[in-house]
């Protein structure tokens, strides 16, 4: 069986990589502080002495220094266009469903900036203050690439719109599975009978409609593995019932206590169902909302302003 991991990957400048119960990614943004050489006292910066006959007030930046500064500013302005992350804060009222992200700043995060885009991302990014945290929102096979989304998702925008947005702002053509297979928008995603996964290679099994419409007890994959469909379906139904109860209780329950049930349901679906599947997307969205409410949020007393 192909190993699959669920994680929260955490990385800081002082502690390096650390592991936790869920595996979480967090980095602090680039600090705008000057570096000091070993042995330097940061509280007593060294300055160049003025030349003979020149007062300190008369000295100023040389043309070379101005050129260096101009190049640095231009470089950072170019970097920000494609690599800066908006820093949102969740704002809403009592019900978790009213909370929406509002951008409160922008930051450069070198580690997260290395992550490529997918319209079906592996990580969801949220913020705790100015620390970015990335948590897995689906199973990630060992050795596979970890991707985030650059602001477009397959179930909210048609492929043509996503491709145009990414090509215009980031200068590449997306070749993620959602784009290559033209996965449907949320309202058109299959929600009656899922496409099951092979229990051996984790590939998609033939759809039930291609097997005459009758739900078989087992389906044999091209890899030779037989997957027990009826047994998996029974486990899926039991997991969905627990998920539905958790969603009903959630508005009046502790967010951190109930998110575990949502994660377990997503893991169960990830084991047995090949994407896209509407219930999978809905569960992912609920988990993302939970993760974000564990980060920076603001309780609004008055009317919530519409998004800009």
Protein Blocks (a to p, Z undefined) as FASTA:
>chain_A
ZZdddddddddfklopaddfklpcddddddfbdcddehiafklccdddddehiafklpcc
dfklmmmmmmmmmmmmmmmmmmcccdddddddfblklpccddfbdcddfklmmpccdfbd
fbdcddehjaccdddfbdcdehiacdddehiafklpcfklmmmmmmmmnopacfbfklmn
opacfklgcfkbccdddfklopacddfklnoopacfbdcdfkopacdfklmmmmmmmmmm
mmmmmmmmmmmccfklmmmmmmmmmmmmmmmpccddfklmmmmmmmmmmmmmmmccdddf
bdcdddZZ
